[in-house]
């Protein structure tokens, strides 16, 4: 029976990697998750390195195993939207979660291949980090991209967040992977691994010395409204009307400079809203001198592509034209149907799931106050704040400077899961990258105010109905990341891999 021992060992290793991947995902939710993930990755490299002597097939499956564990735990909230809200059969919902997790794990497997390819290289840690960066960048745009649950966002609670204003979240990812590899080689190269780790950790505080953005004007009084309405209400006209009434009354009860309600606060098409509703909000804005921003279902007249509706943020300012922002980066299957997949949408009941796509160069939202210069806000809707390079590009190419960011979101689709906390960390990373404060107005949470350093300044508890009142300081200026985007870190990564391949051929 000795011949069966290798098979048993292999299966134990695959299970261990799956469990380690799940623990790695769970660690992101902890207060110092960005620190904890580094030694966990070290354990994963140790397990994968043991597979180097085995067939490529086993190595590939092993590297897939930890990615599958990571994404199954990190993305299980998709089951809630498909089964609990959408009404999809539970087995099909489970399969969809595993299918998406498997697709994401494939990227992690590709990123891990450099351990096998460059196993004898003296710079194997740098090559692994470079490959990981390129694969994560690939994950952000293949099939419209889904870079959720990357290693970078945990660095808002980790050692490498300070590099985000310079080189972005991908640079944080690079350092996390590199540091975890240096920790791995300590067992054989104590001096090299120890000195390099000590140097990088001592260097990190220096990145916080420079501030690239500065306060502009007087602080802005804001109110962020969290309605806490169950997603099931969208299937009930009476429930939708109660939601519209709540947000209408809540906004009209405020006296702040800026009042923000979440995504689809008014969840009927714009032309079907109660008569006079938008006009009455304009009258309130004129009288109170308050600026309003809220989510609606936009409606286009005679659309050339046949897509009549859009996911829209509508802005109403005192004695000003109505502002609108249509969501540009749509969620596959949730907000648009990829060609050939209409059968999938028919498996569960989600209305308005084929939205029109907004332009990428839409103007920023002007917020005016008497006697002061306008403040401009970059608007994102829901998971658009996952895409840091797209946001940086908008800030870089706009003819008006952005002074803060506003994200409106409805995560009621995902119930009591870790999805709101995950998106909050992504918003924190966006503030770090851009040096701008951010406002998050959500239906069920997490409604929050973020500083230009990504710190949470105030927030409401999840699943409560309430209003978050705060003073927010606008900022002006651009970080190096906004100016350069991902070009520097991608160039460094490409050069490192070219160097590694040249050296591999020589030896």
Buried (B, 14 or more C-beta within 10 A) or exposed (E): EEEEEEEEEBEEBBEBBBBBBBBBBBBBBEEEBBBBBBEBBBBBBEBBBEBEEBEEEBBBBBBBBBBBBBBBBBBBBBBBBBBBBBEBEEEEBBEBBBEBBBBBBBBBBBBBBBBBBBEEBEBBBBBBBBBBBBBBBBBBEEEBBBBBBBBBBBBBBBBBBBBBBBBBBBBBBBBBBBBBBBBBBBEEBEEBBBEBBEEBEEEBEEBEEEEBBEBBBBEBBBBBBBBBBBBEBBEEEEBBEEBBEBBBEBBBEBEBBBBBBBBBBBBBBBEEBEEEBBEEBBEBBBEBBBBBBBBBBBBBEEEEEEBBBBBBBBBBBBEBEEBBBBBBBBBEBBBBBEEEEEEBBEBBEBEBBBBBBBEEEBBBBBBBBEEBEBBBBBBBBBBBBBBBBBBBBBBBEBEEBBBBBBBBBBBBBBBEBBBBBBBBBBBBBBBBBBBBBBBBBBBBBBBBBBBBBBEBBBBBEBBEBBBBBBBBBBBBBBBBBBEBBBEBBBEBBEEBBEBBEEBEEEE
